[in-house]
Amino acid sequence: MENNFDFFVGNWTSRQRRLRKVLAGSDDWYEFPGSTRCWSVLDGAGNIDEVTFPTQGFSGVTLRLYDKAADEWSLYWAGSKTGISLPPVVGRFGGDGRGVFTCDDVYDGVPIKVGYIWSDITAQSCHWEQRFSADGGETWETNWTADFTRAP
């Protein structure tokens, strides 16, 4: 079975950027490297990636599962410092090749919408970003991005 996330199977290096303060009007970003290994599971109905951030002292895992009947992906994140992040972000890839995935969550006691966007996908590179909205999706603040390059 071919799936929308087949492009990510393999090994990647990445340049990660994160906001130091989220939902605070900050523009203070910091950068760090990442290394990712991704593999397919369930005959292509899902995949798993493990990312390490050697300069940050933590790692994470993403489990992506495809619901064929709904034509939607559910993406679950678990970090070595934070544990599993629930609920999953859910969505799909559009005709423009961008994958948009969202969920309702709570950040520091504030109800938010969480969004992941996968874009600029080629055989050798791709872009991911995480964004939050504290006003029901009217405005969004991107707080984490990653630019991936396929590792040799």
N, C-alpha and C positions, 0 to 999 in steps of 0.2 A: 504494500500500500504506500503510495506517495502522499506526503503531507506538506502543509505549508511551512513547517519548521525543518524540513530535510536540509535546507541550506545551511543550518547551524551545526549539523553533525560533523564532528572532527575536532581539531585543536585550534585554539585562537589565542592571540595576545590582545590586550586592550589597554586603552588609555581611559581611565575612569575620572570623572569630575563630579564632585559633590558640593552642595551648599553647606557651609558650616552651621547656619541657623535656618531652619525650615519654617515657612509661613511667618516670617518676621520681617519681610521686606529687604532681606539681605542680598547683597551681590558679591559676597566673599566666598569664592570657590577655592577648593584645593584639589590637586590632582595626584593620582597614584596609579601604578600599573596593576593589571590583572592578567591571570592566565586561566583559560577555560578549556575543559574537555567535555564534549557533548556526544551522547550516543542515543540511538533509537531503541525503543522498547515496544512491546505489544504489537509486533508485526507492523510497526509504523504508526500505530494509533496514539503514540506518545513519544516523548523523549525526556531525557534527564541531562542536565548539565551541572558540573561542579566547577565553581570558580574559586580561585585563591587570590588573596591580596597580600602578597608577601611583606609589603612595607606597613600594612595596617594591622596585622595580627589577627585577621579573621578570614573566614571563608563562607561560602554559601552553596546551596543546591536549589535548582529549579526543576520541578516536575511539571511537564506540560501534557495534558490529556485532551484528546479530541472526542467530542460528542457528535457523531455523524448525523443523527436525527435532527439535532438543533443547529448543525453546522457551526459549532462554537468550540473554542479552546478554553480550557480552565488552566491557569498558570498559578502554581503554588510555589512560594519562596520560603526557604528556611535558612537562617543565618546561624553561624556557630556561636554568636554572642546573644542573639535575640530569640532563637527558636523559630518555630513555624509562624508565618504571617498568614492569618486567616481573616476574612474570607479570601478565596482566590480571585485574581482579576480574570474577567471572562470577556471574550470577544472573538473577532475574526479578522482575516485579511480582506481588504477591499480590492476593487478592480485596479486601483492605483498602485498595488503592491505593498501598501502600508498595512501593518497589523495594529489594531487599536483594541485595547483590553482595559476594562474598568471594573471597579467595585466600590461599594460604600464601606467605610471603615471609620476608625476613631484615632486621632493623633493628639497626644497630650490632653486627652479629655474633650477634644473638639471633633464633632462629626465632620468627616471629609469624604470626598471622592478621590480615589486613587486611579491613576491612568498609567499604563505602559504603552509606549509606541515603538514598534520596530519599523525601520525605514532604510532607504538607500541600500537595499540588499543587492549584492553582487556575489559572484563565486568567491571573491577574495576579501570582501569587507561588508560591514553592515553597521547600523547605528541603532542604539536603544536609549530610551529615556524614560524616567519615572517623573510623574508630576502629580501634584495635589491641588485640590480645589476645596476651599472652605465655604464657598457660596453656592453649592449645588451644581457646579459645573459651568457657572457663568464666566468665571475667570480661572486660569490655571497658573501654577508656579512650578516650573521644572526645577527639580532639586537634585537629580542624579542623572548623568549621561555616561554612555560608554561607546567608544568607537573601536570596533573590533577589526582585526586584521588576521587572516588565516595564517596559522603557524606552519612552517615547513615540515 
